[in-house]
Amino acid sequence: MSLIKQLWLAIIAILLVALIGSLMVAVSGSRAYIEKEILIKNADNANALALSMSQMPDKDEVTLELLISAQFDTGHYRKIQLLDTQDRPIIRRVSSAPEDTGVPGWFRELVAFEVPAGTAVIQDGWQQLGTLQLESAHGFAYQSLWQSTLRMAAWFVAAGALSLLIAYLLVRHIRTPLKTLTRQANDIGQRRFTVAPLPRTLELREVSNAMNRLSESVREMLQRESEQIDRLRRQLLHDAVTGALTREAFIDRLNYSLEQQGESSYGVVAMIRATDLAALNERRGHLHTNGMLSDLCQRLTAIAEAHGEGYVGRLNGSDFALMLCGNVDESWARERLEDNLSTLAEQNAPVLRLPAALATYHHGQERTTLMAALDGALSLAETRSGQAIESCHNVEQETLYHSRAEWRSSLVDAMEHGVLLGQYPVLDRRGQLLHHEAPARLNIKGEWRQAGVFMPWIARLRLHDSLDIKVIDAALDTIHHHRQPLGINLSHAAITQPNVVIALQQRLSARPDSAPFLWIEVPESIARSDLESFRYLCQSLAPFGCHLGMEHVGAAFRQLGDLQDLGLSYIKIDATLCRGVSERPEQQTILRGMATLCHSLAIQAIAEGIDEDRDIDTLFDLGLDGVTGPAVSARMEPDRHA
């Protein structure tokens, strides 16, 4: 039995004992008082009548009977009788009328009055004539006591109801912090170290304060450990002078974006060249040159952060790259580059120029072709005067439609006819399936097109919420028929739309048996740019038991202390940290630390974008829980054909 139920039973028992006991005491006291009053009345009336009879000169029986009858008829008496000296009745009057006072019989039996008759001696001169006995009627006494009991019972019922109301408010006041403590204890048991508001009750406040201190200490420990791992990651993947990604890390990131089919599989990439660095270094010094390069990378990083998801890399001493993932307005990117590069070039004129090249990229494009086109456009920009930015039109994707209206009509029609979900396995260390990644495909012009083809237009036309809802429906239908775990991506834009979250809640409520098979992941960039929307999503979906995770986790890992209370089931570590890990000891140290920290919070760590089979075993040896990527799909192929 719960503590609250025990408390309620105790309160009700105490109230019943108190109220019933008080009522019994009150009734008993009233009964005793009335009995005493009747006793006094009997004695007074008997003495008065006896005195009157004693003073009569003629005490014959007829006269005495007339006097007794007159007294009996004018008062409320049960019996009046005159006894001789031998206690034999001489005159006797007894009431024969029923006492109909509206008092229940059971009450009369319960509180029956026991009042002796009033007695008095009648004198005839110096001799005793007889003894007079008188008993008053009890009907009105019973009626008075019954009415008094009803009033007291009504008052006690009202007092009991008021007491129960006060007890309810008190119990609710206690139950609220108890529920909070229970929820916090469950969270800690699931390795989510949440902090709860302190209750007013002193004892509960002490318990809550102790649990909060535990959560805070764990949060601080997580923050320290995640920051240390992030420092190691930055030392390994970032240029020491500028803070940009190294060439190898940036190329890995670009390769992965061109291979995968999510929101980062399309976007804009720019290449910037800082000319005449040797002359700038000679004229203004080494420290100034390094400061200028650092300023350049900070400006490029600001552009990436303003967009949402983006990466900045240093390709060599003087060449830098900026990749903006997802829906990007090329003119917006060009304007931002022109403003920032012009300002920086003017500050270092006339020595420094910052020509740039700009291109769009998409899934399936050859990285070498893209980089060669950018390099050629950059060389052309160098030959032009002023702050030149050249666009690479020769690397554009095939154009399916030529107007927004055509794209909108085609996309709406394709979504109405259904979404096809791809299936790419995510395996654990035993080779068992954790889930299938399921990127969306739409039938456009008779072919199933991958996300890189239509997602730019989905973003431009703001159809994210419609597509996400279609993907959710398709995923739940697939799970219902095949009973296999399936992972879907929700777009950053759609997560901020309440209708998508509400639609997801409604569908999970309708299919509660499918919810545990659904894996939902969002891009890492949401943790940096819109943590509250992600928190709202996690809290909204927590009751349904589906798996929530983040993909492309790299820089956001340092925020693990802020994310640990959201109920994350897993994270997918960015390919730039996982690829080639079998030959990179420093990378292994970082991944081992990330896996250990994730396990301390009951979060699964999954490596994404694995393209070499030899890396798979290394990743599992480092403690990771799952792997995905081309090498994993290739490993699954023999099993499918077996």
Buried (B, 14 or more C-beta within 10 A) or exposed (E): EEEBEEBBEEBBEEBEEBBEEBBEEBBEEBBEEBBEBBBEBBBEBBBBBBEEBBEEEEBEEEEBBEBBEEBBEEBBBBBBBBBEEEEEEBBEBEBEEEBEBEBEEEBBEEBEBEBEBBBBBBBEEEEEBBBBBBBBBBBBBBBBBBEBBEEBBEBBEEBBEEBBEEBEEEBEEBBBBBEBBEEBBEBBEEBBBBBBEBBEBEEBEEBBEEBBEBBEEBBEBBBEBBBBBBEBBBEBBBBEBBBBBBBBBBBBBBBBBBBBBBBBBBBBBBBBBBBBBEEBBEEBEEEEBBEBBBBBBBBBBBBBBEBBBBBBBBBEEBBBBBBBBBBBEBEBBBEBBBEBBEEBBEEBEEBBBBBBBBBBBBBEBEBEEBBEBBBBBBEBBBEEEEBBBBBBEEBEBEEBBEEEEEBBEBBEEBBEEEBBBBBBBBBBBEEEEBBBBBBBBBBBEEEEBBBBBBBBBBBBBEBBBBBBBBBBBBBBBBBEEEEEBBBBBBBBBBBBBEEBBEBBBEBBEEBEEBBEBBBBBBBBBBBBBBBEBBBBBBEBBEEBEBBBBBBBBBBBBBBBBBBBBBBBBBBBBBBBBBBBBBEBEEBBBBBBBBBBBBBBBBBBBBBBBBBBEEBBEBBBEBBBBBBBBBBBBEBBEEEEEE
